[in-house]
Amino acid sequence: MTTPFEKTPGWLDWYADPSRPRVGLPAGAVDAHCHVFGPGAEFPYAPERKYTPCDASKDQLFALRDQLGFTRNVVVQATCHGADNRAMVDALRASGGLARGVATVRPGIPDAELRELHEAGVRGVRFNFVKRLVDAAPRQDLLDVVEQIAPYGWHVVVYFEAADLAELRDFLLSVPVPLVVDHMGRPDVTADPYGPEFEAFLDLLRARPDIWCKVTCPERLSVDGPPALDGEQRAYRDVVPFARRVVEEFPDRVLWGTDWPHPNLTDHMPDDGLLVDFVPHIAPTPELRHKLLVANPMRLYWPDAD
Ligand SMILES: O=C(O)c1cc(C(=O)O)oc(=O)c1
């Protein structure tokens, strides 16, 4: 099927032939942050999108899962699909219970639709505050959504830039369901990991015991590489001190995922196998890796599994 969409100029497609991770993942590992894009011919991209990606289908996601050695996925609604969750839900339904989802919904969504999303495996909604990705939603709309999803036991995944945290903090802390912060709140990794900016982020995590953090996206945050390419085993070392601080202080509420197919990267597309090889740098012991990759995501997304 040819796609009716033209990719954003300069778009980088995902890496087609990832290596097998050297270290190996613990049994039952969860890729807790990944996306599907389309395919556009089947699941059109949203009119309000800020970018048009390459296609990245559920079958390609599941092939990556198997190649890397993951057991499960958490598929996060990508902004290019707006609040049309069909592609993500289709992936959940095809996964045989091995995928959970995070949706984007608008206030006033009929309860029957929420129930359907829940039955498909959705366990959270995503609020995006990154201005290049979405137009700002009124805070009251977001709180209205929270009120609707709370009875399902869902959480809210939030994506924001470090520079916006001060302004967002009170609002975030007022959200009465668990929060999951995407990509460590996007720290400036040229700053001091013990400096005021990252300390403010850690203070957010300290403020409530039900705020989780994805220690993801070194490939997005790194500014001096080296990138996860050509067998590089010490990729993105400038990100390591930040991620390690989070893992060490909050070992029971950190999550990790590939972020495949890596929307909006502009300088390189990582080899996902090498990205997995990055994990031991931020979670240096088997115990920490088991929490990060298995115990924590299972507690949040599959609490009833054995
Ligand atoms: O930084 C990004 O560009 C980005 C975009 C999206 C999305 O468009 O949903 O999701 C992510 O996790 C990261």
The ligand as an SDF file (V2000), in Angstrom:
LIG
                    3D

 13 13  0  0  0  0  0  0  0  0999 V2000
   10.4240   14.7980   20.9880 O   0  0  0  0  0  0  0  0  0  0  0  0
    9.6200   14.4450   20.1020 C   0  0  0  0  0  0  0  0  0  0  0  0
    9.5780   14.9560   18.9700 O   0  0  0  0  0  0  0  0  0  0  0  0
    8.6210   13.4070   20.4400 C   0  0  0  0  0  0  0  0  0  0  0  0
    7.4190   13.3940   19.7300 C   0  0  0  0  0  0  0  0  0  0  0  0
    6.4570   12.5170   20.1160 C   0  0  0  0  0  0  0  0  0  0  0  0
    5.1360   12.5270   19.4780 C   0  0  0  0  0  0  0  0  0  0  0  0
    4.9880   13.1870   18.4460 O   0  0  0  0  0  0  0  0  0  0  0  0
    4.2410   11.8970   20.0420 O   0  0  0  0  0  0  0  0  0  0  0  0
    6.6570   11.6220   21.1050 O   0  0  0  0  0  0  0  0  0  0  0  0
    7.8370   11.5750   21.7780 C   0  0  0  0  0  0  0  0  0  0  0  0
    7.9460   10.7340   22.6820 O   0  0  0  0  0  0  0  0  0  0  0  0
    8.8460   12.4930   21.4480 C   0  0  0  0  0  0  0  0  0  0  0  0
  1  2  2  0
  2  3  1  0
  2  4  1  0
  4  5  1  0
  4 13  2  0
  5  6  2  0
  6  7  1  0
  6 10  1  0
  7  8  2  0
  7  9  1  0
 10 11  1  0
 11 12  2  0
 11 13  1  0
M  END
$$$$
